[in-house]
Amino acid sequence: MRDRTEAADGPRRRLQRWLGVDAAERRTTLLSALLFCTLLASYYLLRPLRDELAADAGTDQLAWTFTATFVVMLLAVPLFGWLLSRFALSRVLPGIYLFFAASLLAFAALLALPAAAAPAGPAFFVWVSVFNLCVVSVFWSLMADLHSPQAAARLFGLIAAGGSIGAVAGPLLAITLIDHLGRHVLLPAAATLLTIAAVLLVALRQHRDPQGARPSLGGHPLQGVQAVLRQPYLLGICGWLLLYSSTSTLLYFSQTEIVGQAITDRSERTQLFAAMDLAVNSLTLLGQVLLTGRILSRFGSGAGLAVLPLMSLAGFALLALSPTLAVIVGVQVVRRAANFALSRPARETLFTVVGRDERFKAKNLIDTVVYRGGDALSGWLHSALQALGLAVAGIAAVALPLAVAWLALSTGLGRSHRQRTRPPEESR
């Protein structure tokens, strides 16, 4: 009997070694992956509807909606800081997920009313953008709080792979629901998944902190702002994210313009965006399982950060030469897959070497206000370039120097992270 048990344990142990997961880390890793799976499944139920509304509105309104998202983030960050200063994390974090679930049900009711649908569309675009950044930022703040830098390098790819499974399931579910029941069921389905995510988050916190220690972070609502302004390391992360969001926004505007001109049917556009999400997340899942942990453990965060600027250089060059539907779809799929598979996990490891206040308060500021600030600035930059007579190809050419600066910053941040993870005797 013992021989059979040991034989059965053999493949399991080999799989654990191959994945880089210790026995003590299995439950935390599984719960984290399941939590991220439900979060991204809920978001990817909403994303095709959001992108279809954007394509229907056109690029003229996008700059305004991105600016509105930035303003909402400015208001939300002090509120989030106040909540963390006054209440236990075990209450604040699931409460955020339940709040967004309730808001999605409210939007479902508004969008179903013919008189309210037109004004609710732009508001829904803004709210989905806020929702995505907030719930994902909260998730990765928790991950940085639970894992050491070394464990993060091994495990964040696998945890992100759980999210990719949800991101693959989300578009598949969206396509199925649209075909059989219509677009109106996407929001209640996403709200249901968010509620499940809140339950999983509570289970994860109880597993890692059953006594409920450290009930609140203390401090004041603007503590994250002070931390960012005082630490060059955090300012460097801000610069990286600004360049990421700026280049992403320029590509998104190009996608909106090209798709809006090439495909006029709203349902076909929604299905195209869902198919793109499916392709992105399938490629991402393969990369996260097979490559992420190995690359980050062996080459460090700098290598993972540099992948996306390199992909962006190639993508903008292709778009400058051939601004077609096939090119924008290919560039977006490959670039987004590279981001989720390597650059995003690498960026999240950067926060494992800062203090607990920075992991939640400063990180939330960076992930929301800084990110959407880059969106707003690049949205108006796109409008200005269009006013100067530049089309998609010309705007892509203008973006090439941004990708070069972004690559240089990725290298510098990787070096700073490596220095912070060294034992004190090796840093002398």
N, C-alpha and C positions, 0 to 999 in steps of 0.2 A: 504493500500500500504506500509506504513511504517512498519507494523508488518511483512509483507512478506520479506521486505528487511532485517530487523533485524534477521528473522529466517534464511535467506540465509547466513547472515554474521556469524551466530553461528558456523556452521561447519568449516568455513574458519578461524575464530579466534581460534577455538580449535586446528586446524591443525597447525597454526602458533605457538601457545604455545607449542605444542608437538614437533615441529621442532626446537623451540628456536629462531625463527626469529621475530624481531619487525617489525611493519608496515613500519617504516622509512628505514629499511634495505632490504626490499623485492626487489626493483629494482637492487640495487647493487649486492645482492646475486644472483639474476637471471642472470644478465649480466656476472658476474664472472663465474658462472657455465656453461653458454653457451660458453664462451670463452675457458674455460678449456676443454669442450666437443670437440670442433673443433680441439684444439691442439692435444689432445691424439688420436682422430680419425685419424688425419693425420699421427701421429707417428706409430700407430698400423697397418696402411696400409703398412708401410715400414718395420716394425720389422720382419715379416715372411720371406721376401726376404733377409734381412740382416742375419738372423740366418741360412737360407738355404745356403747362400754363405759361412758362417763360417764353417758349417758342411761339405761342399764340399771341403774347403781348408784344414781342419784338424787342430788339436791343435798346430802343429809345427809353423804355421804362426800367431796364435792368439797373442802370446807374442809380436811379432813385430807390429801387428796392434794396440794393446793396447798402446804400447810405442809411436807409431806415433800419436795416439789420444791425449796422454798426451802432446807431443810436440806442437801440434796444439793449445791445450788449453793454453799453456804457451805464445804463440804468441797472442792469442785472448784476454786474460784478460787485458793487458795494452791498447789494442785498445778499448775495451769496456769502460775501465776507462776514456780514453781520450774523447770518445764520450759523456759520462755522464757529464764530466767536462765542455764541450764546447757547447752542444746542449740541447734543451728542451727534457724532458722525453716524452712529447707528440709526438715528432718526432723520437726519438731514438728507443723506444720500438716497435711501428708498423714497423719501418724501418727494424729491425732485422728479423721480421717474413717475410716481403716481400723479403728480401735478401735470406733467406733460400728457399722460394718458387721458386725464379729464379734459385737457384743452383740445385734444384731437377729436374727442366726441363732440365738443362744442362746435368745432369747425365742420364736422360731418353734418350737423344739423343746419348750419348756415349755408353751406354749399348746396344743400338740397333745396333751398328756397330760391326761386327764380329772381326775386327782387334783391336778395342779399348776395347772390352768387358773384356778381360783377365786382363789388368792392371787397368781398371776402377773398377773391383770388390772389391779389397782391399781398394781402395780409397773411394768407396761408403760405405763400412763398417765403416771406420773412420769417414766419414762425417755424417752418420746417428747418430753415437754415439755423435758427437759434437752437431749436431742439437738438439737431445733429451735433453741434459743437458742444452744447452743455452736457448731454448725457454721455458722450464719448469722453469728454475731458474729465468728468467725474469718475468714469470707469478707470482711465489710465492713472489718475491721481491715486486711486485706491491701489492699483497694481504697483506703482512706484513705492507706496507706503508699505506694502507687504513683502517686497522682494529686495534682496541685496543686489548691487551692480552685477556680480558674477552670476547670480541666479537669473537676473533679468536677461542677460545676454543669451543664456541657454533656453529660457522658458517663454520669453515674450513672443517669439515667432510662433510657438505652439498655441499660446493663448490667442494670438491674433488669428491663427488658423481657425479657431472656434468661431471667431467673428466672420471669417470668410465663408464658413459653412452657412451661417445665417444670411450672409450677403448673397450667396448663391440661391438659397431657398427663398429669399425675399422676392427677387424678380420672377422666379418660377411661379410662386404663389400669386404674384401680381398679374402675370399673364393669364393664369388659370381663372382667377377671380374676374378679371375684365371680360374674358371670353364668355363666362357662364352667368355671372351675376351683375356685371357692370362696375364702373369706377367707384360708385358711391360706397361700396363695402370695404374699400382699402383702408379708410381711416379707422373704423371700428376694429378691424383686424389688427392694425398696428397698435391701437390702444390696449387690446387684449395681450399682445406680446409684451408691451411695456409693463403691464401689471405682473406678468410672470417674471420679468427681469427684476422687479422690486423684491419679489419673494426670494429669488436666487441670491440677490445681494445680501439680504438679511441672513440667509443660511451661510454665506461665505464669511460675513463678519462674525457670526456666532462660532463658526469653526475655528477661526484664527484668534478671536478675542472673546472667549466664552464668558469672562467676568465683566465685560463691558468697560475695560480700563480706558483712561484718558477720554472722559466724556465730551470735552470740547477742546478746540485749539486755543481759545482765549484771544487776546489781542484786540485789534479794532478792524473795522471793515476795509480800510484802505492800506492795510499792512502789506498786501501783495504788491501794490504800486511802489511803496517804499523799497521793498526788497529788490524789485526789478531795477529801479534807478540806482541802487547802491552797488549792484554786483555786475561787473563786466561779463561774467559767464552767462547770466540770465539775459543781459542785453544782446549778447551774441545769438542766443536762441530766438529772441525777438526779431533780430535781423534776418535769420534763416527763415522764420515763418512768414515775415513780410514778403520776402522774395518768392517763397512758395505760393502764397496766396495771390500775389500780383501776377505771376506767370499763369497760375491756374485760372484766374479770372479772365485774362486775355484770351486764353484758349476756350473758355466757356462762352465768351461773347462770340468768338469765331464759330463755335459749334452751333450756337443759337441762330446765327445769321445763315450759315450754310444749310442747316437742316430745315429751317423755316422756309427757305427758298426752294429746296429740292423736294420736300414732302409737304403737301398741303393738307392731307387728311389727318385730323387730330388723333384718331385711334391708331393710325399707322405710326405717327410720331411717338406716341406713348409706348407702343410695342417695340419700336427701334431702340428707344432709351432703355427699356427693360432688357432687351437682348444684349445691348452693350454692357449693362451692369452684370449680366450673367457671364459674359465672356471675361470681363475684368476679374470677377470674383473667382471664377474657375482657375484662371492663370495664377491669381494671388494665392489660392489655397495650395496649389502645387509648390509654389516658391516658398511659402511659409513652412511647409512640412519638410521639404527637401533641402532648402538652402539657408533660410534665415538664421537659425541657431548656429550653424557651422560658420557662416561668414562673419557674424557679429562676434562669436567667441574667438575666432582665429585672427581676424583683421581689425576688429574694433568698430566702434560706432561711426568713426569718420568714413569708413568704406561704405557703410550703409547709407549715410547721409549724402555721399557724393553721387550715388547712382541716379537720383532723380534729376539733378542739374545736367548730368551727361545726357540722359534721355530727353530732357527739354531742349538742349542744344540741337540734337538731331531732329526732334519733332518740329521746332520752329523753322529750321532750315528747309525741311520737306514742305511745310505749309507755305513758306515764302515762294517756293518753286511751283507748287501745285495745290492751290486752295480749293480742293474738291471734297465731295462728301466722303469718298473712300479714304482719302488721306486724313481728314479730321477724325473719322471714326477710328482708323488704325492708330493714330497718334494718341488719342484719348484712352483707348483701351490699353495700349502698352505702357503709357506713362502712369496711368492710375494703378495698374497692376504692380509696377515697380515701386510706386509709393507705398502701397499697402503691404507688399511682401517684404520690403527692406527698409525704405527710408522712414516710414512711420514707426515701426518697432525700434529702429535706431534712435529716432528723436525721443521716444519715450524713455529709453535707457538714460538719457541725459539727466533726467530728474531723480534718478536713484542716488545721486551723489550730493544732493542738496538737503536742507533741513525740512522738517515736517510742515512747517508753515508755508515754505516755498512750494512744496509738492501739491498743496491744495490751493492756497490763496494766490500765489504768484503764477502758478501753472494755469489756473482758471483764467486769470487776466490775460496771459499770453495766448491761450487757446481760443479765447473768445474775442476780446476787444482788439488785440493786436492782429489777429487773423482777419476779422471782419473789417478792421481799419485798412488793411492791405487791399481787401476786396473793394472797399469804397473808393480808395485812391486810384486804383487801377481801373475801376469802372469809369471814373471821370476822365482818366488818361485816355481810355479807349474812345470816349465821346469826343475828346479834343483831337485825337488823331484822325478820327472820321471827319471832323469838321475841316481839317486841313486837306482832306481829299484822299487820305490813305484807305485802301481796301484791306481785305484780310491778308493778302500777301505782304503788303507794306508794313502792317502792324506786326506781323510775325518777324519781319526783319528787325524792327525796332526792339523786339524782346530779346534778341540774341545777346546783347551786352549784359542784360540782367541775369541770364543763365550763367555767363562767365563769372560775374561777381559772386553769384550763389555758390558756384563750385569752389571758389577760393575760401569762402566762409565755412563751407562744410569741412574742408581740411583743417581749418583752425579750430573749429569746435571739437572735432574728433581728437585733436591733440590735447585740448584742455580737459576733455573727459578722461582721457588716458592718464593724465597727470593726477587727476583727483582720485582715481581708483588705485593708484600705487600705494603700497605700504609706506609709512613715513620714512623708513630707512632707505627705501629705493628712490625717494624724491630728493634726497640731499645731493 
